[in-house]
């Protein structure tokens, strides 16, 4: 219910002033003796609502003379007594209102005029690129090309990061090829995935290219106690060195392997603020001599990993003999066996299309190979160049192939039936090692020789595609990655999301009366609201938990509101497990 703070009367200011003038005129003409030497009777009093500048919640009713009314109105006061109770300064309730904010994994498109978690997995508006030669990973806004942060992947030394995977929360897991073998988890600050280790009320993290914070050793909780960047949230030593395979499953856990040993580790995923076991190894399997070079998990929970090619349904143990069927098929495994591996060609980059088909490049030879979800071989197709590394499927099922670090300057484009569409010239981009697709359906190429990213608009050049943006990663970046950089291979709906909005209160040092909202939280789902203030709209203080209809402690002209959504752990259909925000009102 909306309660208005200020009550105006039907009498206008002009009318009130006219009454004063008329009374004075009648007095002067009324024949009173010695009128010029007599005091006029005091002017009538008028009630107004006095609103202290920058402090509207302390508004109060005062009585002033009629000849002072005009001055009070000029300073923001209003005619009539103040109405008791807070006013509604701003309400968000329609889709267009919610669109004034920014969101991660949250939207109002599924059901209009409310906010809820997305019901299906989609790529994020961020791309995480391993700067292998610098030992960092770089986060880029895919809408603008702005570089938002750069993070170490190991303490002190260069871990030679390469393969990445983005989990359902938008955070990235990065495999380090150098050293004993490790994977690092870097949280997405925009979705509340970082941790305030020094308890200063804010997340200390990188904000741009070259802003790389110190990390000295592996002491502390989850081996990141000395990492000054609070978005570096866990570091896990794994069983295989030369760590290259990293992929996320439907439960948001991570499978890791490498070329040194080809053993497999399952690492507990999730938000470290909610799950103290995040980053721990929860399952291990010995090598079967296949996979470990890089790959993915498909929608059926099957790992596909290259060099040589492995197909393994993770619902079964990775044990027993090779169940590779005869011919070019790699599945299903021979009856009674749990996995299949083959070495028919130099299996390299892997990607999965919207129909569940898996595509596999070979490093040389000019072909990309296609398998149906069961592992049946569907053919090899030319992609426009002799060499290839990474591949990715667009939203329409078209396939894009990075033409490798061998001084290539193109990305190949195929239809889903294998028809070659053409090559996209990368302009200044040289050495495309990996490709990814963003939330807008645009294709990104990581170019190792030119230290750049190229964004491709598939609609340009008659549908072949063309570069519409180039991002310079700086000298010595060496971006070498051909795995999931945006979350395009995710198979499960997100469990966590946020909506953030910034509101300008209009006056400095504004005191905020509070927030009220209406929500639905099925089962054990949660919806929480936090807020912080700022004097310039750029630098905000610490977020504080908000209780409905309770004044905030911090003051400032700008108010940032962050609403966090956590899906229920009990239930089936995504629509039945998401918390819902129906509306939110900022009080004066």
N, C-alpha and C positions, 0 to 999 in steps of 0.2 A: 504494500500500500504506500503510495507516495504522499508525504505530508509537506506542505509548502511552508516555508519559514516566514515569509513576509506577506502581510495582509494589507492590501491597499483599500482606500475608501472611495466612494463614488464622487466625493468632492474633489475637484481639481485644485492644483496650486493656484492657478489664475483666479478661480472663484473665491478662494480664501483671501487672497490679496485684494480682490475687488471689494469684498465685504469690509475689510479694514479701511480702505480708502473712502467708501461711502459713509461709514460711521463718523469718520473724522470730518468730512465735508458737512454733514448735518450738524455736527457740534459747533462748527465755526459760524453757521448761519442761524443758529437757534436762538440768538438774542441773549445768550448767557452773559452776565455782567463780567467785564474784564477777562474775556476768554483767553486772550493772549498771555495773561499773567497767571492763569490757572493751570494746574497740571491736568493733562488728559487722564482719564481713567485707564488703568492697566489694560493692555490689549488682551483679548481672549487667548487662552492656552490651547495648544494642539498636541495630541499624542503622535509620536513618530517612533519608528523602529530604528534605533541607532545600531549600525553595523561597524564594529571596529575594523579598520583596514587590516587585512591579512588574518583576521581572527573571527570569522563569521559565526562560529559556534558560541561565541560570547555575546551575541546580539541581545539587546535588552530594550525595553520600552522606556522612553523619557518624555517629559512634557516640556514644550518650548513655546515661546510667544509666536504669534502669527508672523511677525516680521523677521523671525529667524528661520522659518521653514525653508525658504528658498536656498539658503546657504547649506543647510543640512542635506537637502536633496542633491545638491551639487557634489557632495562628498560621499554619495552612495547610500544614504539613509532613505527610508521609504515612509510614506504616510500610513498611519494606523499602527496599532500595537503589534508587537512581534507575536507570531504564532509559536506555541510551545512545541519543543521537539526538533530534531534535526531535519534538514532538507535533503532532497535527492539531488545531488550535484550532477551525476551522470549514471545512466543505466545502460547495461549491455544485455540485450535479450533477443534481438533479431540477428540473423546471419550477417547482415551488413554491419551490425554493431561489433560482432565478434571479429569480423574481418579487419577492424582497426588495429587489432593486435597481431602478434606473430605466434606461430604454433609449431610444435614438433610432435608428430604422431597423433595430433588432435585436429578435429575439423567439424564443420556444420553441414557438410555436403550430403552425408548419409541420411541424416534426419534434419531438416531445416530448423533454424531458430533454436538450436541447442548445441552445446559442445560435448563431444565424446571422443573416446579413443577410436582410431581407425580400425575398421573390421578386417582389413587385409594388409599384407605387407606391401610397401611401396618404397622406391628409392628415396633418399633424403636430399635436401638442398645443400649438402656439403659433399665434397670429395676429399678423401684422405690419400695423399700421394707420398710414397716412401722416397725420400731423398737419400738414396743408398750411399752416395759418396760422402755425404755429410753426417750420416748416422742419425738422421731425424725423420720425422713424418710431418707433412705440411697439410694444414686444413684450409680449404678454399670454399668460398661461397659460390655455388654453381649458378646463381642468378646474376651476380655482378662480376665475378672473377676476383673479388677482393680476397686477399690472403688474411686469414683470421688468426692464425697461430702456427708455431713451429715447435716441436717437442722432441726431446731426446728419446731414443728407444732403448738405450742401455746407460748405466752410469759411466761417466768418464770416457771410456773408449768408444770407437765406432763399431756398432754391432752389425753393420752392413744390412740394414733392413731391406726387405723386398716385398714379400707377399703380405697382403692385408685382407681382413674381412671385417665388415661392419655389422654389428649385432642389432637386435630389434629395438634397442634403446637409442641407436644412433652413434654409439661409441665404436671405437676401432680397436682391433687386436692386430698387432704387427709381429711378424716372425723375423727374428734376427738370424742371419746366416752365419755370422762370425761367432767364434768362441764355442762354448760348450753346447749351445742350442737353447733358445729361450723365446718366450712370447711376452709382449708387454700390452697392457690394457690401458688405453687413454680415453677418458670419459668425455662426453659431449656436454660442455658447460651449459649450452642452451637448453638442455633437457634435464638438468639437475643431476648429472652423472659424475660429478667431481666431489671431493671431500675437503672440508675445512680442517686440515690437520693442525694448523697453528691456532685455531679457535679465535681468529680475529674478526669473525663475522662475515668475511667475504672470501671468494675463491681467488687465490693468487695463481694466475695462469698466463701463458703467452697470449699476446694480442696481435701478433703480426710476424712477418718474415724477419728472421734473424733475432727475434726476441726469444732466445733459447735459455731457459733457466737451468741452474746448476743441479747436478745430481751426482753425489760423490761415491756412494757405495750401496751395498744391498742390505744394510741394516734396517731394522724397524719392521712394523707390520706390513705384511705382503711385500717385503723387500724394497719399499719405497719411502721409508722414513726420512731419508735425506733428500728426497726429490723436492726441490723448491716449487716446482709446478704441481699444483694440487689437482690437476686433471690426469696426471700419471698416477693411476690408482692401484695397479698390481703388476708384478714382474714374476714370471714363473720359469724356472729352469726345467727343461723337458728331457725326455729320454734320448732323442736323436739330435745330433749336431747337424750343421748345414740346414737349419730349420727353414722349410719352404712351404709346406702345406699347412694352411690355417683356414678353417671353415666353421660356420656356425650352424647348429641344428635347430630343430623346432622348439626345443626347450631353452634356447638361448645359451646353450653350452658350446664349448669350442673343442674341435678336434685338431690336433697338431701332430705333424710328422716332419721328417727331414731326410736328406740323402745320406747322412752319416748314421747308419744303423737301421733306418726305415722302420723304427718302432712307432707305436701310436699311443698318444696320451689324450685323454678326455679331461678338459679343464672346466671347472665350474664357472659359469658366466654370471651375468646379472650385475645389478647396482651394488657396489660395495657398501653403501649406506644402509641397504636393506638386508643384505645377505653376507654375514661375516665369513662365509666359506668361499666367496667369489675369489677366483684365482688359484684355488687348490686343485691338484690332480685327483680325479675321482674314479678313473679307470685307466688301465694300461694293457696293451697287447704287444707281443713280440712281432718281429718282422716276418713277412712271408715273401720278401724279395721283390715286391711290386709297390709302386706308388711312392709318395713322399716328396715329389718335386713341386707339387702345387695342384689345386683342384677345388672341388666343391662338394656340397651335400645337396641332393635333389629333394623334391617334395615328398618322396617316399622314404626318406631317411637313408638313402644309399650314397655312400662316398664314392666319388670318381676322382682318382688321383693319378698323376702322370709319371712317366719315365721309370720303368715301363708301366703301362696302363693297368690300374686296379679298379675293379668294381666290387663293392662290398656293402651288403645290407647290414647296417649297424645294429639291427635288432638281433643279429646272430653274432656269436663269437668269431673273432678272426683266428680261426684254427683249422687244422686239417689240410687236405691236399687241394691243389688248384682245380677248381671246377670249370675251367675254360672250355666252353663247348666247341665242337669242330667248326672250321671255317672262320669267317671274319667276325662272327657274333662274339660278344663278350658276356652275354647273359641270355636267359637266366643261367646260373651255375648248374652244372651237372647234378642230377638228383642226388640228394644226400650230402652235398657239399655246400659250404657257406660263402664262398667267394670265388672270383675269377680274375685272372691276370693274363695279359698277352703282350707280345712284343712284335706285332706285325709291322709297325712303323715307329718313327721317332715321335712318340706321343708328347705333346708340349702343352699349349694353353687349352683350358677347358671352359666352356660356358653352357648355360642351360636356357632354352627358349620358353616362351609362355605355355607351350604345349607339353612340356616335360622332356622334350628331346635334348640330348646332350651332344654338343659339338666339340671336336678335338682337333686342334691344329697340329701339323707336323712342322718341325723347325725348318726343313728344306724339302723341296719337291713340289711346292705350289698347290698343295691340296689341303682342304679341311674336311674332316670325316664326321658323319652324322649317325647317331644311334637313337633308337626309340627308348622310352623309359625302362623297358625290360632288358635292354642291351642288344637288341637286334640291330644289325648293321644296315643302314639305309643308303650308304654310298659315300663316295669322295667327290669333292667339288672344287673347281679352280676358283681362286679368290683374287687373282690379279697380280701376284708377285711370286717369286721363287721361294722367298723366306717368309716366315710368320712366327709370331709369338702369341700374344694374348688375343682373345676374342670376347664379344659380348653380343647379346640379343637385345634388340630394341623392343618397345612395347607392342609393335605390330608383328613381331617374330622375325624381322629382318636381322641378318647376321653381319657384324662388322669385325674386320680382322686387322690387327696391327702388323705391319709388314717388317718389323724387327729392327734391331739396333745396327744391322749391316748397312748403315747409311741410307736407309729407305726414307722416302718423303711422302708416303701415301698410306691410306687406310682403305682396305677393300670392302666393298658393299655387295651383299648377296640377298636375294629373296629367300624366304624360308624353304622353298622347293629346290634351292641350290643354284638358281639362275643368277649369273653374275650381272650385277647392275652397273658397276663401274668403280673406278678408284677415285678417292677424294684426295686432292692435292693439299698438303698441310701448310702451304705457303712457306713460312720460315721454320716450320717444325721438321726436325731431322731425328731419325732413329726411334720411331714409335714402338715401344715395347708392350704396352698394355692399353686397353680401351675399357671404358665404363659408360653406363647410361645414367642420366640424372632424373630427377622427378619430373622434368619437363619433356622427357623423351629425347634430349640432346645427347650426343655421343662425345666423350672426352678421350683424348689420346695423350699419354705420357711419353714425352720425347726425350730420350736419354742424351742424345748427342747435342741437342740445342738447349737443354735445361729449361724446357718449356712445357706447358700444357696447351693443347689445341681443342677448342670446343667446336663441334660440327653440328650444323643445323641440317637434318636429313631432307628438308624440303627444298634446299637450294640446288641450283644447277639441274633443274628438271627432275629432281628426285634422286639424283646421285648423292647429293650432299655437298656442303661447303663449309669452310671455317668461318665462323662469325666472331670469334674471340680468341686471343692468344694471351696466356698468362706466363710471365717470366718468373721462374723460380730462383733466379740468381746463379751466379757462377759457382760451379762445383757441386750443384745439387745432384746430378746423375740420377734422375727418376727412373728406377728400374722395377716396375711392378706390372704384373698382368693377372691380377686376381680381382676380387670384388672390392671396389673403392667407395661405393655409394650405398650399398645395401640392396643392390638389384637382385641378388640371389636369395634373399630372405624368403622363407616359406611360411612363417607363422605371423599372425597379427601381433602388434606391439603390446607389451604389458605395461608400459610407462610412457607418459607424455606430459607436455606442459603447454599452457597458453599464457602469454605475457603481453601486457598492455601498459603503455605509459600515458599518463594523463597530466595535462598542464593545469594547475590550480589557479594560475593567473596572477598570484601575488607572492612576494618573497616570504620566506619563513612561515608558510601556511601551516596551520594546525589542522590535522585531519580528524574528523569526527569518527570515522570508521568505515566499515564495509558490511553490507548484508548480501546474502545470496540464497538461492534455492537450488538444491542438488538432490540427485537420486543416487544411492550407493548400494547396489545389490550385493548380497552375500558379504564377503569380507573385502570388497573393493573399498578404496578410499579416495576422497577428494579433499585436498588441503589448500589453504590460501595463505600466501605470504606477501609482504609488502615492504618497500623501502622508499626512501625519499632522496631528492637531489635538488641542488640549487641551480644547476645548469642543464639538466636533462641528459647529461652524458655520464657523469660519475655519481653512482648511487652508493649509499651506505649499506650496512648489513641488512639482509632480509630478516624480518621478524614475523613470527607466526601470528596470524590474525584470528581473533575471536569475533564472532558476529556481533555487530552493533556495539563495538567497544572502541573508544578513541585510540589512535596510534600514538606511540611514544615519540617517534621521530617527526620533525617538522621539515618543511621544504616546499618549494614551488611545484616540484614535479613528483608525482607518485607513480612508482612501478608496482604493478600487481602481478604476481605469479601464481597461477592455479596449477596444481599437480594432480594428475590422474593416475591411479594404479589399479590395474585390472584385478578382478576377483580370481582367486586360485581355485575356486569351486564353481563348476558349471561347464557348459559345453559351447553353445553358440556365442560367438564374440559379442553380438548385440545384447545378450543377456548377462554379460559379465563386465561391461564397461560402466564406470561411474559417469553420470551425466550432470552437466551444469546447465540449468534452465535460464538463469539470469544472475547478474551481479550488479550491485549498485554502490557507487562511491558516495558517501555522505559528506555534507559540507563540514 
